[in-house]
Amino acid sequence: MKLQRKNRVRALAVGALAVSGALALTACGSDDTSGTGGAGGSAAKPANIKCEGKGKLLASGSSAQKNAMDVWVQNYAGACKGTEINYQPTGSGAGVTTFLQGQTAFAGSDSALKPEEIAKSKKLCKGGQAIDLPMVGGPIAIGYNVPGVDNLVLDAPTLAKIFDSKITNWNDAAIKKLNPGAKLPNLKIQAFHRSDDSGTTDNFTKYLKGAAPGDWKHEPAKKWGGSGGQAASGSSGVSSQVKQTSGAISYFELSYATSGKIPTVKLNTGAKAPVEATVDNASNAISEAKPAGQGDDLALKLNYTTKAEGAYPITLVTYEIACDKGNKADTLPATKSFLTYTSSKDGQTALKALGYAPLPTEIADKVRKTVATLS
């Protein structure tokens, strides 16, 4: 991880540490945690963490969760001696695959499980199945690099046409209409998408399909299905391309825009004023989500066509995926303990400054109750 992000996370999590793209933080049973927490100091101990289980807990998946995991795992490791949480941000698709192969205790995914994945999970989860546990939300920002343009407004149809190579220049009439006072340059649009299977891509294309079905004909998926454009790996990859490429535009979690000082698009949703990508505006949109799962599965369905004031509809809810029954006996106690903390008030509020939207209280309560029943 770059030094800039390390410093940002340390400031927020009392010495959080990211190690070479993976997270492996261990509470070593010593008062001196300078070896894992950066330049001296130790992690604060949130009062509500009840430690259970010992040893190593492996998990992988969503890169959108990476900054959240930096904080969660550092705080948990500071409280729970002898427990190691190793979360690798391999992407949602890879994380689900690895979990279904029985290699990890849980997976992180920015998309709820598909019916065929739930069916496959019954071989792993003896007597049960995998379930979706919403853990945190956040806006998917549309970052751009257009010289001379500091305030850019777009709507769903225009975004769909840009990312499907139907609009290819920044001075296109459709963009001008939405930005009457802007000095839009005669500059080729460089649209970047994810090269890896990505829950962020899945959620972004769900928005395009839901809000502009006449202009986005492709089915939402973790694999990019639009026409043309350029590809880069991970949210860090596409955000870096936007940062360094004149005329670029892409989609990534708000934290990458904030840390990279990348300007973001305001959405014309039909509300009185264009809506900015902020944590609070994402929370406003998530509050309109409806239950989509069955039984203990807590998958949510977002409203992509909201016109509510201050509701930013390009949001994602990122999930932890575990078995409702049939979890591995050696990792179950630590899994339940860790996920109870992440869904707690302390675990949720610790992330707001990182660009994540805490779960609505009623959803977080359901998550904790469901985690308590995992077996």
Beta strands, then each sheet from edge to edge (+ up, - down):
strand 1: 23-26
strand 2: 55-61
strand 3: 83-88
strand 4: 106-109
strand 5: 130-144
strand 6: 153-154
strand 7: 190-194
strand 8: 230-232
strand 9: 248-253
strand 10: 266-267
strand 11: 290-291
strand 12: 300-301
strand 13: 315-323
sheet 1: 1+ 3- 2- 4- 13+ 5- 9+ 7+ 8+
sheet 2: 6+ 10+
sheet 3: 11+ 12-
end
